[in-house]
Amino acid sequence: MRERILSDIAIKRFEKHLQKEEKSKNTIEKYLRDVRAFIRFTGKSSIIKETVIAYKTQLIQNNYAAHSINSMLASINSLFSFLGWTDCKVKSIKLQRQIYCPEEKELTKAEYLRLVSTANSRGNKRLGLILQAICGTGIRVSELPFITVESVKAGEAAVSLKGKMRSVFIVRDLQKKLLRYAAEQKIKTGSIFITRTGKPMSRTNIWREMKNLCIQAHVNPGKVFPHNLRHLFARTFYGIEKDIAKLADILGHSSINTTRIYIVTTGNEHRRRMENMKLIL
């Protein structure tokens, strides 16, 4: 058997394969980042299954979260499938479905409103609207470029991501705010959330601005990231509609199991519901 070495050429071929599979730019970057981390572990050694198991063990010993480990292993397994090294693939860590999320990780509606209010009071109207656009529609931060002057006027954005198309409705109040902002900034067409040079804002820039804002708004930085706004949208919608299938369509999820993660309540809320059952005499 030939030695299995992960060369730069092999990684380049894998990258082109992911592009042909029409994976998103962020997904491709994530896969390659995980693969390179694995290569740093293996060095120039020949790859065998025992090597991969040793890497998995090291990740566990380094106290990586189980879902993070599974995500990294999925990237590496995808590479092995592409190279035909299927005997090197390893199993993911089995996870029990979480029935509630830690209180310190859930962004509350009150905290969200405080973030928006602080952004506005500090003169960062763009960031305040970004927060409202994500939390008010449930879109991903990577989908913000689809919030254009044209889509806002129509009250509906056609979002295309991960090979799927879906419509995202823009509620009237948000529509008015966005159109007013676009007029003030003299943005007549295309994406509304842009930099001074006219390019769509990057995930990194938005993340950095949100982290600075959370300190000013006295909100735990561990709660403040774009995806938590999407989770707040999901919990709020489900609290009203109780329709997980519709919510999955709105969020662009292929599986309802993914949507379940978004609507998990906090431990305190779970405890409150159990108390209300009144089953103890």
Buried (B, 14 or more C-beta within 10 A) or exposed (E): EEEBEBEEEBBEBBBEBBEEEEBBEBBBEBBBEBBEBBBEBBEEEEBBEEBBEEBBEEBEEEEBEBEEBBBBBBBBBBBBEBBEBEEBBBEBBEEEEEEBBEEEEBBBEEBBEBBBEBBBEBEBBBBBBBBBBBBBBBBBBBBBBBBBBEBBEBEEBEBEBEEEEBEBBBEEEBBEBBBEBBEEEEBEEEBBBBEEEEEBBEBEBBBEBBEBBBEBBEBEEEBBBBEBBBBBBBBBBBEEEEEBEEBBBBBBBEEEEEBBBBBBBBBEBBEEEEEEEEEEE
